[in-house]
Amino acid sequence: MADSFDNGQIKPEIKLRTRSLLAAGNTDAAWHLLRQACRADNDDAETWFLFAGLSASLDRLDEVVEGCQRTVELEPRHVQAWYNLGLACFHLHRWEDAVSAYQAALDIEPDSPAVLGNLGATWLESGNPARALEYCNRAIELDPRSVAAINTLGIAYRELGKYVDALDAFERAVLIDPENTDARWNRALALLKTGDFQRGWKEFEWRWRFEKAMQRPTPYPAWRGLRPVNSLLVYMEQGLGDQIMFASCLPDLLATGSRAIVECEPRLVPLFERSFPGIRFHGGAWDERLAQCRSPIQCQIPMGSLPRIFRRDRKAFPLNAGYLIADAGLVSHWHNRLASLGDGMKIGISWRGGKDLRTRSRRSIPLTAWQAVLGTSPAVFINIQYGDQREEIEAAHRSGMEIRSIDGVDAMTDLDGFAALLMALDLVITVDNSTLHLAGALGVETWGLLPYDSDWRWEADATGTYWYPSVRLFNQPDSGDWTRVLESVSTQLAARTMKS
């Protein structure tokens, strides 16, 4: 966003002092100097524009907005200021303001591929992938090698459920720029989504560049699965649901004859130790003490790379109903507790999922929208939603929906107890969250409710999943349409309860 300081109307002495401060690496002082210049000469568009540019280099987005807004007030056809204003508003998640700024830039330069592409990205982030397609296609017509626009086009196709078109777009982007991290990562997810596991898992390795925060250097050579080793470190990555899903590969790892130390989320240790007795588990990241253990580590592999070795195609997925084993005594305890709630099926429901706000808004279903399910079935519904849901449950009760909350287990802290509760249920109905993974890994009959643009691990247009044979999937027929999903669940539940 920052621009050159040449040919500005700013006073020469301030220009020289600003350049001197920047040359000395004192960017903050240069910014304050320009700030003073803006206050002293409030009607100089160039000073405001330079201030906005330097603010951008310091990631001071509110000041970028201020500087660009003042620039276009003084010079309405300053296209770069409109563009920078749109970019700053985009990063501030001010979608409407970003669209307005980019549209103003287009009014001045209607054939700007950069503005068209950014406008497409803004429409995508604001939840309108159809409009994103429109602007991205216009950008690509003007600049066929715009990897950013092609990548955004692919994401828009993906969110519209057009996975083949999405993959085609990502393939085009990678062909133009093979080192583009965004394009390579998106292609990996598209390949997995469409069932091309062999190519997909290979591309999945690009996650390390896409999510640099996940990178964790280790001093051991990588294990490729070609031979068994006596001491293998499998280090954890990603979230709770991912670790549960990737753990399905651990029996395959044991079958190679290798001996492993597996890192995992600490809450998973009791469950994993019971389920995979031939493996040593460590809750959290293993530290330098590893070098002092009796069997020095020979190789290492991240948990998410196990499928590249053991899940190369559909036939490599095991058909067993579940691979995690809950505590039998706790399961019996919960069977008795649930039986005391009365006759009828005992069904657990979970309605919220997703870490970030955008994902959460797509995956979650407000509890008050579950009337078609909770208000019509004779089953006993059990709250298995993690987190604080008291207000939602009270609102559901006021709407005539009956859902029971039971004490004795906290899904946030006691996963072993929670797993036993899930095993004691007759059915689990949940949105895409860690509960879906845990129930599926236990082999519990589970109905997973998915958004139209579901995650990469749920194969396109499938009603089941290779990861969890006990899981049945209910996909949104159109983006945002949970009504028909819940109506379908209600119909299937009526048939299911009649058989019980």
C-alpha positions in Angstrom: 0.0 0.0 0.0 2.9 2.4 0.7 3.9 4.8 -2.0 7.0 6.7 -3.0 7.9 9.9 -1.3 9.0 11.5 -4.6 7.2 14.5 -6.2 5.0 15.1 -3.2 3.7 18.5 -2.2 4.9 18.0 1.4 7.2 20.7 2.6 10.9 19.9 1.6 12.3 20.0 5.1 9.7 17.5 6.3 10.3 15.3 3.3 14.1 15.3 4.1 13.5 14.6 7.8 11.1 11.8 6.9 13.6 10.2 4.5 16.3 10.5 7.1 14.3 8.8 9.7 13.3 6.0 7.4 16.9 5.5 6.3 17.8 5.1 10.0 15.1 2.6 10.4 13.1 4.8 12.7 9.7 4.2 11.0 7.7 5.1 14.0 9.2 8.6 14.3 8.7 9.1 10.6 5.1 8.2 11.0 4.6 10.7 13.8 6.3 13.4 11.7 3.9 12.8 8.9 1.0 12.8 11.3 2.0 16.2 12.4 2.3 17.4 8.8 -1.2 16.2 8.2 -2.5 18.2 11.1 -0.6 21.2 10.0 -1.6 21.1 6.4 -5.0 19.4 6.4 -5.8 20.2 2.8 -2.8 18.6 1.1 -4.0 15.4 -0.5 -0.5 14.1 -1.1 0.5 14.4 2.5 -2.5 12.5 3.6 -1.8 9.8 1.0 1.8 9.4 2.1 0.6 9.2 5.7 -1.8 6.4 4.7 1.0 4.6 3.0 3.4 4.7 5.9 0.5 3.7 8.2 0.0 0.6 6.0 3.7 -0.3 6.5 3.1 -0.2 10.2 -0.1 -2.2 10.0 -2.1 0.8 11.5 -5.2 0.1 9.5 -7.5 2.6 11.1 -5.0 5.4 10.2 -4.8 4.0 6.6 -8.6 4.4 6.4 -8.3 7.9 7.8 -5.5 8.9 5.4 -7.2 7.5 2.4 -10.6 8.9 3.2 -9.1 12.4 3.6 -7.2 11.9 0.3 -10.3 11.1 -1.7 -12.2 13.9 -0.1 -9.6 16.3 -1.4 -8.9 14.5 -4.6 -12.0 12.3 -5.6 -10.3 10.7 -8.6 -7.3 9.4 -6.7 -7.7 5.8 -7.8 -4.8 4.5 -5.7 -6.3 6.0 -2.5 -9.6 4.4 -3.3 -7.9 1.1 -3.8 -5.9 1.3 -0.6 -9.0 2.3 1.3 -10.7 -0.8 0.0 -7.8 -3.0 1.0 -7.7 -1.5 4.5 -11.4 -2.0 5.0 -11.1 -5.5 3.7 -8.5 -6.4 6.4 -10.7 -4.7 9.0 -13.7 -6.9 7.9 -15.6 -3.8 6.9 -17.1 -5.5 3.8 -19.6 -2.9 2.7 -17.0 -0.1 3.0 -14.5 -2.2 1.1 -17.0 -2.8 -1.7 -17.8 0.9 -1.9 -14.2 1.9 -2.1 -13.3 -0.7 -4.8 -16.4 0.3 -6.8 -15.3 4.0 -6.6 -11.9 2.9 -8.0 -13.6 0.9 -10.8 -15.6 4.0 -11.7 -12.3 5.7 -12.4 -10.5 2.7 -13.9 -13.1 0.1 -15.0 -10.6 -2.3 -16.5 -8.3 -2.7 -13.5 -7.7 -6.4 -12.9 -6.3 -5.7 -9.4 -9.5 -3.8 -8.3 -11.8 -6.4 -9.9 -10.0 -9.3 -8.3 -10.0 -7.6 -4.9 -13.7 -6.8 -5.3 -14.3 -10.4 -6.0 -12.4 -11.4 -2.9 -14.5 -9.0 -0.8 -17.7 -10.4 -2.1 -16.5 -13.9 -1.3 -15.5 -13.0 2.3 -18.8 -11.2 2.8 -20.7 -14.4 2.0 -21.6 -13.9 -1.7 -19.6 -16.3 -3.8 -21.8 -15.8 -6.8 -20.9 -12.1 -7.0 -17.2 -13.1 -6.4 -17.4 -15.3 -9.6 -18.6 -12.4 -11.6 -15.8 -10.0 -10.7 -13.0 -12.7 -10.7 -14.0 -13.8 -14.2 -13.8 -10.1 -15.4 -10.3 -9.8 -13.7 -9.1 -13.0 -15.4 -10.4 -11.9 -18.8 -8.2 -8.8 -18.5 -5.2 -10.7 -16.9 -5.3 -14.4 -17.5 -2.3 -14.9 -15.3 -3.7 -13.4 -12.2 -3.1 -16.2 -9.7 -4.9 -14.3 -6.9 -8.1 -13.9 -9.0 -8.0 -17.5 -10.2 -7.5 -18.7 -6.7 -10.4 -16.6 -5.4 -12.4 -18.0 -8.3 -11.7 -21.5 -7.2 -12.7 -20.8 -3.6 -16.0 -19.2 -4.9 -16.7 -22.3 -6.9 -16.0 -24.5 -3.9 -18.4 -22.5 -1.7 -21.0 -22.9 -4.4 -20.5 -26.7 -4.3 -18.9 -26.8 -7.7 -15.9 -28.9 -6.7 -14.7 -30.0 -10.1 -14.7 -26.3 -11.3 -12.9 -25.3 -8.1 -10.2 -28.0 -8.7 -9.8 -26.8 -12.3 -9.3 -23.2 -11.1 -6.6 -24.3 -8.6 -4.9 -26.4 -11.2 -4.7 -23.4 -13.5 -3.3 -21.3 -10.7 -0.6 -23.8 -9.8 0.3 -24.2 -13.5 1.0 -20.4 -13.7 2.8 -20.3 -10.3 3.9 -23.7 -8.9 5.2 -22.1 -5.7 2.0 -20.2 -4.9 1.2 -21.4 -1.4 -2.5 -20.5 -1.4 -3.1 -22.2 -4.8 -1.2 -25.4 -3.8 -3.0 -25.6 -0.4 -6.4 -25.1 -2.0 -5.6 -27.7 -4.7 -4.8 -30.2 -1.9 -8.1 -29.7 -0.3 -10.0 -29.9 -3.6 -8.2 -33.2 -4.5 -9.1 -34.7 -1.2 -12.7 -33.4 -1.4 -13.1 -35.1 -4.8 -11.6 -38.4 -3.6 -8.2 -38.2 -5.2 -6.3 -39.3 -2.1 -3.0 -40.2 -3.7 -2.4 -36.7 -5.2 -4.3 -35.0 -2.4 -2.2 -36.3 0.5 1.0 -35.3 -1.4 -0.3 -31.8 -1.8 -1.5 -31.8 1.8 2.2 -31.3 2.8 1.8 -27.7 1.6 0.0 -27.0 4.9 3.3 -26.3 6.5 3.9 -23.3 4.2 0.2 -22.2 4.3 0.0 -22.3 8.1 3.5 -21.2 9.2 2.5 -21.2 12.8 2.1 -25.0 12.6 5.7 -25.5 11.7 7.7 -27.2 14.4 11.3 -28.0 13.5 12.5 -31.4 14.9 16.1 -32.7 14.8 15.1 -36.2 13.4 14.9 -37.4 9.8 11.5 -37.8 8.3 9.9 -41.2 8.3 8.5 -42.2 4.9 6.9 -45.5 6.0 9.3 -47.6 3.9 10.7 -49.6 6.9 9.8 -50.2 10.5 11.7 -48.3 13.1 12.3 -49.0 16.8 11.6 -45.4 18.0 9.4 -43.1 15.9 8.1 -39.7 17.1 4.6 -38.9 15.7 4.1 -35.2 16.6 0.7 -33.6 17.0 -0.8 -30.9 14.8 -4.0 -29.1 14.2 -7.1 -29.4 16.3 -8.8 -32.0 18.5 -11.0 -33.4 15.7 -8.1 -33.7 13.4 -6.1 -35.6 15.9 -9.0 -38.0 16.5 -9.4 -38.5 12.7 -5.7 -39.0 12.0 -5.5 -41.5 14.9 -7.4 -43.9 12.7 -4.0 -44.5 11.1 -2.3 -45.7 14.3 -3.3 -49.4 14.0 -1.7 -49.3 10.5 1.4 -47.8 12.0 1.6 -50.5 14.6 1.1 -53.2 11.9 4.4 -52.0 10.3 6.3 -53.2 13.3 7.3 -49.7 14.3 7.4 -48.6 17.9 6.1 -45.1 18.4 5.8 -42.2 20.8 2.7 -40.2 19.8 2.0 -36.6 20.9 -1.6 -35.7 21.4 -3.9 -33.2 23.1 -3.5 -34.0 26.8 -7.3 -34.7 27.2 -7.0 -37.5 24.6 -4.3 -39.5 26.5 -6.5 -41.8 28.6 -8.7 -42.6 25.6 -5.8 -43.2 23.2 -3.8 -45.3 25.7 -6.8 -47.6 26.2 -7.4 -47.8 22.4 -3.9 -48.3 21.2 -2.0 -50.2 24.0 1.1 -50.8 21.8 1.8 -47.0 21.6 3.3 -44.6 24.1 1.4 -41.3 24.3 2.5 -38.0 25.5 0.1 -35.2 26.3 1.4 -32.0 24.6 4.7 -31.4 22.8 7.6 -33.6 23.8 10.6 -31.5 24.9 14.4 -32.1 24.9 14.1 -34.8 27.5 13.3 -37.0 24.5 17.1 -37.2 23.8 17.6 -38.9 27.2 15.1 -41.7 26.7 16.3 -45.3 26.5 15.5 -45.7 22.8 16.8 -42.5 21.0 14.4 -41.3 18.3 15.3 -42.5 14.9 12.7 -40.8 12.8 9.7 -38.4 13.0 6.4 -37.8 11.2 3.6 -35.3 11.8 0.3 -36.9 12.6 -1.4 -35.4 9.5 1.1 -37.0 7.2 0.2 -40.6 8.3 -2.7 -40.8 5.7 -0.2 -40.2 2.9 1.3 -43.6 3.8 -1.8 -45.4 5.0 -4.8 -43.9 3.1 -3.7 -43.7 -0.5 -7.1 -44.8 -1.9 -10.6 -45.7 -0.8 -9.7 -49.4 -0.3 -7.1 -48.4 2.3 -9.8 -47.1 4.7 -10.8 -49.8 7.3 -14.4 -51.0 7.4 -14.5 -51.4 11.2 -17.2 -49.3 12.9 -14.8 -47.7 15.4 -11.3 -47.6 16.6 -11.5 -45.8 20.0 -12.5 -47.7 23.1 -14.4 -46.0 25.9 -14.1 -46.9 29.6 -16.5 -49.9 30.0 -17.3 -49.0 33.6 -18.2 -45.4 32.7 -20.3 -46.6 29.8 -22.3 -48.8 32.1 -22.7 -45.9 34.5 -24.1 -43.7 31.8 -26.4 -46.4 30.5 -27.9 -46.5 34.0 -28.1 -42.7 34.3 -29.8 -42.4 30.9 -32.2 -45.2 31.6 -33.5 -43.3 34.6 -34.6 -40.5 32.3 -37.5 -42.6 31.0 -38.5 -44.6 28.0 -37.5 -43.9 24.4 -34.3 -43.5 22.5 -31.6 -41.4 24.1 -30.3 -39.0 21.5 -27.4 -36.6 22.1 -27.5 -33.3 20.1 -24.7 -30.8 19.4 -25.5 -27.7 17.4 -22.4 -25.4 17.4 -19.0 -25.9 15.8 -16.1 -24.0 14.2 -13.2 -22.1 15.7 -13.3 -18.9 13.8 -16.4 -16.7 13.4 -16.9 -17.3 9.7 -16.7 -21.1 10.0 -18.8 -21.1 13.1 -21.6 -19.1 11.4 -21.6 -21.7 8.5 -21.5 -24.8 10.6 -23.7 -23.9 13.5 -27.5 -24.2 13.8 -29.3 -22.1 16.4 -31.0 -24.4 18.9 -34.3 -22.6 18.4 -34.2 -23.8 14.8 -34.4 -27.5 15.9 -38.2 -27.4 16.4 -38.8 -29.9 13.6 -36.6 -32.4 15.5 -36.9 -31.7 19.2 -40.6 -30.7 19.1 -41.9 -33.7 17.3 -40.0 -36.8 18.3 -40.8 -39.0 21.4 -37.1 -39.5 22.0 -35.3 -38.1 25.0 -32.8 -35.5 23.8 -29.6 -35.0 25.7 -27.5 -31.9 25.5 -23.9 -32.8 24.4 -22.9 -29.4 23.2 -19.6 -28.3 24.8 -19.3 -24.8 26.2 -21.9 -22.7 28.0 -25.3 -23.1 26.4 -27.7 -22.2 29.3 -29.3 -19.2 27.6 -29.9 -21.2 24.4 -31.4 -24.1 26.2 -33.7 -21.8 28.2 -34.9 -20.2 25.0 -35.5 -23.6 23.5 -37.6 -24.6 26.5 -39.7 -21.5 26.2 -40.3 -22.5 22.6 -41.7 -25.9 23.7 -38.6 -28.0 23.0 -37.4 -30.5 25.6 -33.7 -31.1 25.9 -32.0 -32.5 29.0 -28.7 -31.3 30.5 -27.1 -33.9 32.8 -24.3 -33.3 35.3 -21.2 -35.5 35.8 -19.2 -34.9 32.7 -17.6 -31.8 31.1 -16.9 -32.3 27.4 -14.3 -29.5 27.5 -12.2 -31.1 30.2 -13.1 -34.8 30.5 -13.0 -36.4 27.1 -12.7 -39.9 28.5 -15.9 -39.4 30.4 -17.6 -37.7 27.5 -16.6 -40.6 25.2 -18.4 -43.0 27.6 -21.5 -40.9 27.6 -21.5 -40.9 23.8 -21.2 -44.7 23.8 -24.2 -45.0 26.1 -26.4 -43.0 23.7 -28.6 -44.6 21.1 -27.8 -41.9 18.5 -25.8 -38.7 18.2 -27.0 -35.8 16.0 -24.3 -33.1 15.6 -23.0 -30.4 13.4 -19.4 -30.6 12.1 -17.3 -30.3 15.3 -15.1 -32.4 17.5 -18.1 -34.3 18.8 -18.8 -35.6 15.3 -15.2 -37.0 15.1 -15.3 -38.5 18.6 -18.6 -40.2 18.1 -17.6 -41.5 14.7 -14.3 -42.8 16.0 -16.1 -44.6 18.8 -18.4 -46.3 16.3 -21.5 -44.7 17.7 -24.4 -44.3 15.3 -24.1 -40.6 14.3 -25.9 -38.2 12.0 -23.6 -35.4 10.9 -25.3 -32.2 9.7 -23.1 -30.4 7.2 -23.1 -27.0 5.5 -23.4 -26.7 1.7 -19.7 -26.1 1.4 -18.6 -28.8 3.8 -15.0 -29.4 5.0 -12.5 -31.2 2.8 -12.7 -34.4 4.8 -16.4 -35.0 3.9 -16.4 -36.2 0.3 -18.6 -34.3 -2.2 -22.2 -35.4 -2.4 -21.6 -38.4 -0.1 -24.1 -39.6 2.5 -21.4 -41.5 4.4 -17.7 -41.1 5.1 -14.7 -43.4 4.7 -13.3 -42.1 8.0 -16.2 -43.2 10.1 -18.5 -46.0 8.8 -21.0 -45.4 11.6 -21.6 -41.8 10.5 -24.4 -40.7 8.1 -24.2 -37.3 6.6 -27.0 -34.8 5.9 -25.8 -32.0 3.6 -27.5 -28.7 3.0 -29.2 -28.8 -0.4 -28.5 -25.0 -0.8 -26.2 -22.6 1.0 -27.6 -21.7 4.4 -30.6 -24.0 4.2 -30.7 -25.8 7.5 -34.5 -26.0 7.4 -34.6 -28.8 4.9 -31.7 -30.6 6.6 -33.6 -30.6 9.9 -36.9 -31.6 8.2 -35.0 -34.6 6.6 -33.5 -35.5 10.0 -37.0 -35.3 11.6 -38.4 -37.7 8.9 -35.6 -40.1 9.3 -35.8 -39.9 13.0 -39.5 -40.8 13.0 -38.7 -43.9 11.0 -35.8 -44.7 13.2 -37.7 -44.4 16.5 -40.5 -46.6 15.2 -38.0 -49.4 14.7 -36.7 -49.0 18.3 
